[in-house]
Amino acid sequence: MERFYGAREIMEKRDDVTLHVMEFEEQGGFVDALKALKAKGIHPTAFFCAHDGLRSP
């Protein structure tokens, strides 16, 4: 959560940046979440990951 709060704090100081939260299932959910944003007319230029999805083999 600290990553999210830090990123949001910086973005709130900028008038030309908008934060859109994407939540999706780890297995294959990103594409559908991105398509949903684009369908709303939102075309991200950067992504900030609050969860790296790293795990031990």
C-alpha positions as MATLAB code, in Angstrom:
seq = 'MERFYGAREIMEKRDDVTLHVMEFEEQGGFVDALKALKAKGIHPTAFFCAHDGLRSP';
ca = [
       0.000    0.000    0.000;
       2.926    2.341    0.622;
       3.873    2.165   -3.077;
       0.340    3.136   -4.066;
       0.181    5.993   -1.577;
       3.572    7.298   -2.680;
       2.628    7.240   -6.350;
      -0.746    8.847   -5.638;
       0.889   11.587   -3.575;
       3.167   12.552   -6.474;
       0.388   12.332   -9.063;
      -1.941   14.540   -7.025;
       0.612   17.341   -7.379;
       0.423   17.167  -11.185;
      -2.444   18.554  -13.230;
      -1.484   16.535  -16.309;
      -1.545   13.090  -14.653;
      -4.570   10.921  -13.871;
      -4.471    7.778  -11.786;
      -6.715    4.884  -12.842;
      -6.679    1.812  -10.632;
      -6.717   -1.514  -12.481;
      -7.530   -4.652  -10.538;
      -7.453   -8.025  -12.259;
      -6.811  -11.701  -11.762;
      -3.157  -12.671  -12.008;
      -3.777  -15.344  -14.639;
      -4.712  -13.574  -17.851;
      -6.755  -10.733  -16.375;
      -4.517   -7.855  -17.459;
      -5.565   -7.881  -21.112;
      -9.270   -7.675  -20.270;
      -8.645   -4.889  -17.732;
      -6.620   -2.910  -20.286;
      -9.296   -3.395  -22.962;
     -11.922   -2.114  -20.494;
      -9.887    1.055  -19.898;
      -9.416    1.615  -23.620;
     -13.158    1.115  -24.183;
     -13.691    4.055  -21.798;
     -11.341    6.183  -23.910;
      -8.438    5.853  -21.466;
      -5.106    5.101  -23.147;
      -2.412    4.618  -20.480;
       1.105    5.844  -21.171;
       2.600    4.211  -18.067;
       1.798    1.524  -15.517;
       2.656    1.428  -11.834;
       2.514   -2.013  -10.241;
       1.487   -2.263   -6.615;
       2.088   -6.030   -6.670;
       4.987   -7.600   -8.501;
       3.474  -11.055   -8.720;
       6.762  -12.619   -7.665;
       6.665  -15.975   -5.969;
       9.013  -18.817   -5.234;
       9.161  -21.746   -7.671;
];
